[in-house]
């Protein structure tokens, strides 16, 4: 436990040096504000650009429910550009230690591989979840002001559900960072795989059950309807298994010293 806390503290010190604790929350706060602001002013923007000729503005665009706007924040902002930012921010979490020789040095110390991996995952997950929460809260404020308010209990429940999907993104990118040595390859594989998972959500109930990105869909449903489908619990169990698998693969790759 002491070694784990030391490693977590080391990661936070590195994040301070890289200013990640500043720019990452700011980016997600910007993403959180973008969706409600754009949706509110979109009719005026289209009218201004088109000069009012040949454009029919649907009045319902500015009368959408707050839950739909916040759900669109998850689907259109956090699950697209936000997903890429998460992958890029985590892609060097282990690769940088491999490149500098720090990983080989750490393994000669009285530090377990499990503590090393969990220290990386916990610290990065904490800062990313904090950033997502800040962005989600900003979206909630703008949505409540420009559209209609959403029950705060639904917002918290949705954020909790979405945080599981965020944890998978962190552990998967960490696993890819353990296996590959090029940050470009790590970012490419992580972004393509995670975006693919998000794109196939809703194609089939069985796929949604097995798909880690299904948690994002349930989070959006909770904002719109105030509840989630019964299959939510099955998907929650399966995504936890996927998270465990990614951690086990990372552990095996390091213990077998395949990172060389």
C-alpha positions in Angstrom: 0.0 0.0 0.0 2.9 2.4 0.8 4.5 1.8 -2.6 1.1 2.3 -4.3 0.6 5.7 -2.6 4.2 6.7 -3.5 3.6 5.8 -7.1 0.3 7.7 -7.2 1.9 10.8 -5.7 4.7 10.5 -8.2 2.2 10.5 -11.1 0.4 13.6 -9.6 3.7 15.4 -9.4 4.4 14.6 -13.0 0.9 15.8 -14.0 1.6 19.1 -12.2 4.9 19.5 -14.2 3.0 18.8 -17.4 0.2 21.1 -16.4 -2.3 18.3 -17.1 -4.2 19.1 -14.0 -4.9 22.5 -15.6 -5.4 22.0 -19.3 -7.4 18.7 -19.2 -10.2 20.1 -17.0 -10.3 23.3 -19.1 -10.7 21.3 -22.3 -13.6 19.3 -21.0 -15.2 22.4 -19.5 -15.0 23.9 -23.0 -16.6 20.8 -24.5 -19.3 20.8 -21.9 -20.3 24.3 -22.7 -20.1 23.9 -26.5 -23.1 21.7 -27.0 -25.8 23.7 -25.2 -24.5 27.0 -26.5 -24.3 25.8 -30.1 -27.7 24.2 -30.0 -29.2 27.4 -28.5 -27.7 29.7 -31.1 -27.8 27.4 -34.1 -31.0 28.8 -35.6 -29.6 32.3 -35.4 -26.3 31.2 -36.9 -28.0 29.4 -39.8 -30.2 32.3 -40.5 -27.3 34.8 -40.4 -25.1 32.6 -42.7 -28.0 32.0 -45.2 -29.3 35.5 -45.2 -32.7 34.2 -44.3 -33.3 32.8 -47.9 -34.1 29.1 -48.4 -33.7 28.2 -44.7 -36.5 26.9 -42.6 -35.8 27.1 -38.9 -37.6 24.5 -36.8 -38.7 26.3 -33.6 -38.4 23.1 -31.6 -34.6 23.4 -31.9 -34.6 26.0 -29.2 -37.3 24.2 -27.1 -35.5 20.9 -26.6 -35.5 19.3 -23.2 -32.4 19.7 -21.0 -31.9 16.0 -20.8 -31.6 15.7 -24.5 -29.0 18.5 -24.6 -26.9 16.9 -21.9 -27.2 13.5 -23.6 -26.0 15.1 -26.8 -23.0 16.5 -24.8 -22.0 13.0 -24.0 -22.6 11.6 -27.4 -21.4 14.5 -29.6 -18.6 16.0 -27.5 -17.2 13.6 -24.8 -17.5 10.5 -27.0 -15.8 12.0 -30.0 -13.3 14.8 -29.3 -13.2 14.0 -25.6 -12.5 10.4 -26.3 -9.5 11.3 -28.5 -8.2 13.7 -25.8 -8.4 10.9 -23.2 -6.5 8.5 -25.4 -3.8 11.1 -26.2 -3.4 12.1 -22.5 -2.9 8.4 -21.5 -1.0 7.1 -24.4 2.5 7.7 -22.9 1.6 6.5 -19.4 3.8 3.4 -19.6 5.5 3.9 -22.9 7.4 6.9 -21.6 8.8 4.8 -18.8 9.8 2.1 -21.2 11.6 4.6 -23.5 13.5 6.3 -20.6 14.4 3.0 -19.0 12.4 4.0 -15.8 10.3 0.9 -16.0 13.2 -1.5 -15.9 14.7 0.6 -13.0 11.4 0.5 -11.1 11.2 -3.3 -11.4 14.6 -3.6 -9.6 13.1 -1.8 -6.6 10.8 -3.3 -4.0 7.7 -2.3 -6.0 5.2 -4.9 -7.2 4.1 -4.8 -10.8 0.5 -4.6 -9.6 1.2 -1.5 -7.6 3.0 0.1 -10.5 0.1 -0.5 -12.9 -2.6 0.5 -10.4 -0.7 3.6 -9.5 -0.7 4.6 -13.2 -4.4 3.8 -13.7 -5.7 5.3 -10.5 -3.9 8.6 -10.9 -4.8 9.1 -14.5 -8.4 7.9 -14.0 -8.8 10.4 -11.1 -7.7 13.4 -13.1 -9.7 12.4 -16.2 -12.8 11.7 -14.2 -12.4 15.1 -12.5 -12.1 16.8 -15.9 -15.1 15.0 -17.2 -17.1 15.9 -14.1 -16.1 19.6 -14.5 -17.2 19.5 -18.1 -20.4 17.8 -17.3 -21.2 20.2 -14.5 -20.6 23.2 -16.9 -22.9 21.6 -19.4 -25.5 21.2 -16.7 -25.3 24.9 -15.8 -25.6 26.1 -19.4 -28.4 23.7 -20.1 -30.4 24.7 -17.1 -29.9 28.4 -18.0 -30.6 28.2 -21.8 -33.1 25.3 -21.9 -34.7 23.4 -19.1 -33.3 22.1 -15.8 -32.4 18.4 -15.3 -32.9 16.6 -12.0 -29.5 16.7 -10.3 -29.9 13.2 -9.1 -30.2 12.0 -12.8 -27.1 14.0 -13.6 -25.1 12.3 -10.8 -26.4 8.9 -11.8 -25.6 9.5 -15.4 -22.1 10.7 -14.5 -21.5 7.6 -12.4 -22.6 5.3 -15.3 -20.4 7.2 -17.7 -17.4 7.0 -15.3 -17.3 3.2 -15.9 -16.9 3.8 -19.6 -14.1 6.3 -18.8 -12.4 3.7 -16.6 -12.4 1.3 -19.5 -10.9 3.9 -21.8 -8.1 4.5 -19.3 -7.3 0.8 -18.7 -7.4 -0.1 -22.4 -5.1 2.8 -23.5 -2.8 1.8 -20.6 -2.7 -1.8 -21.9 -1.9 -0.6 -25.5 0.8 1.7 -24.0 2.3 -1.3 -22.3 2.4 -3.4 -25.5 3.6 -0.9 -28.1 6.6 1.4 -28.1 5.4 4.2 -30.5 3.1 6.8 -29.1 1.6 7.4 -32.5 0.7 3.7 -32.8 -0.7 3.7 -29.3 -2.9 6.7 -30.0 -4.1 5.4 -33.3 -5.0 1.9 -32.0 -6.7 3.3 -28.9 -8.7 6.0 -30.7 -9.8 3.7 -33.6 -10.8 0.9 -31.3 -12.7 3.1 -28.8 -14.4 5.1 -31.6 -15.4 1.8 -33.3 -17.0 0.6 -30.0 -18.9 3.8 -29.7 -20.1 3.7 -33.4 -21.6 0.3 -33.1 -23.7 1.1 -30.1 -27.3 0.5 -30.8 -26.9 -1.9 -33.7 -28.0 -5.0 -31.7 -28.9 -5.7 -28.1 -26.4 -8.5 -27.8 -23.6 -6.2 -29.1 -24.7 -3.6 -26.6 -24.4 -6.1 -23.8 -20.9 -7.0 -24.8 -19.8 -3.5 -25.8 -18.0 -1.4 -23.1 -19.3 1.8 -24.9 -22.8 0.6 -24.0 -22.4 2.4 -20.7 -22.3 5.7 -22.6 -25.7 4.8 -24.1 -27.2 4.0 -20.7 -25.8 7.3 -19.3 -27.6 9.1 -22.1 -30.8 7.2 -21.6 -30.7 8.1 -17.9 -30.6 11.8 -18.7 -33.5 11.6 -21.1 -35.8 9.1 -19.4 -34.6 9.1 -15.8 -34.0 5.3 -15.9 -31.9 2.7 -17.8 -32.9 -0.6 -19.4 -32.7 -3.9 -17.5 -29.7 -4.9 -19.6 -27.7 -2.2 -17.9 -26.6 -4.4 -15.1 -25.5 -7.2 -17.4 -23.4 -4.7 -19.4 -22.0 -3.3 -16.2 -20.7 -6.8 -15.2 -19.3 -7.4 -18.6 -17.4 -4.1 -18.8 -15.9 -4.8 -15.4 -14.6 -8.1 -16.8 -13.2 -6.2 -19.8 -11.4 -3.8 -17.4 -10.0 -6.7 -15.5 -8.8 -8.4 -18.7 -6.9 -5.2 -19.8 -5.3 -5.0 -16.4 -4.3 -8.7 -16.4 -2.8 -8.3 -19.9 -0.8 -5.3 -18.8 0.4 -7.1 -15.7 1.4 -10.2 -17.8 3.3 -8.1 -20.4 5.4 -6.4 -17.7 6.0 -9.4 -15.5 7.2 -11.4 -18.6 9.4 -8.4 -19.5 7.9 -8.4 -23.0 8.2 -4.6 -23.0 11.8 -5.0 -24.2 
